[in-house]
Amino acid sequence: MSKVSGITDLIEAGIRAEGFRQKVIASNVANIQTPGYRRFDIKFGEVLEKALSNSGDIDSEELEPDVFQPLNTAVNASGNDVNLEVEVGQMVENSIRHKAYTRLLAKKYRQIELAIGG
């Protein structure tokens, strides 16, 4: 894997992870009234950091976010721990990260285009 394609592959993996995170957040919100439902979240930053710290090539297709249940949030009377304010806050953070990844990818493609002479 070349250095340029490696960088773009990692950025694309980040975009995929944030898209997946958006689905997880939407699922949490959809289950806000479901008795006993416990919210889910994903870990991608840790997965990416671990992959980058290993020497050798990184297969960006294998950089999949880990889905987990935090189980450390307050539970209401029905056993549900989804808090709309928290989910909306995470959705905003996720949107910012997604936008940052897409801007980085666009910049990388512009650099490649300029290097080619376009």
N, C-alpha and C positions, 0 to 999 in steps of 0.2 A: 504494500500500500504506500503510495507516495505521500509526502508530507502534506500537500494541498488537499488531496482526496481524503486523507486521514482527518484533517481539520473539518472539512465539510461533512464528512460522515458523522463525526461527533456532534456537530451542531444539529444535523438532521435527527440524530438519536435524541437530543434534547427536545427538539420540536415534537417528536413522537411521544416522548414521556409526558410533556406538558399537555398534549392532547388527551392522553390516557388519564392524567390527573383530573382534567376537566370532566371526563365521564364519571370518575369516582366521586367527585364533588357533587355532580348532578344526581347521582344515585343516592348519596347521603341526603340531599334535599328532598328527593322524591319519597324517601322513607321517614321523613320527619315525624309523621304521625303513626308509624308502625310500632306497635308495642314490642319491646324487647330488642329492637334493632340497635346495633352498635355500629358506629361510624367506621369507615375505612379511610385509609390514607395511603400514599405511596412514598417510597424512598427512591430517589434517583440520584441526587447529589452524592450520596454515599457510594452508590454503585459506580458512578462515573469516577469519583476520587480513587476508589480501589483499583479500577481498571487502569487509570493513568499512573498510579504508583507502581504497578507491575512493569517490569522491563519486558520489552518485546512488542510485537504487533498487537493492536486492539481490534477485535472484530466488532464493529459498531452494531451489527445486526444482533449480537448477543447481549448488548447493553439494554436489558429489559428492567423496568422499574419493579421493585419489590412491593407487593401489596400487603398491608398489615392493618391490624386493628390496634389503635393506641391503648384502649382500655384504661385510660387515665383521666377521662373527662367525667364530669358530674352526670349522674343518671337521674332522670325524672321519675315520677311515680309509676309510669308505665314501663320502666326499664329501658327507655330510649335515651341515648346520649347525644343526639344531633342538636346542635345549637345553630339556628339560622344565621345569627350575626357572625359566628366563627366561620361558617361555610362561605358566606358572602365575602368575608375578609380573605379567605384562602383563594376564592375565585378571582379576586382582584389581584392578589400576589401572583397567581398562576398566569393571568393575562399579561402582566408586566414581564414575567420571565419568557413567555411565549413570544411576545413582541420583540424582546431583546434577542432571542435566538433567530427570529426571522430577519431582523435587521443585520445581525452578524453574517448570516448566510448571504443576504443580498450584497453586502459589502465584499465578501469573498468572491462572489461571482463577478462583481464589477472589477475587482483587482485582476482576476483571470482574463476578463475581456480586455482590460487595458494592456496587460502583458502580451496578449496576442496581437494587439495593435488596432483594436476596434474603437 
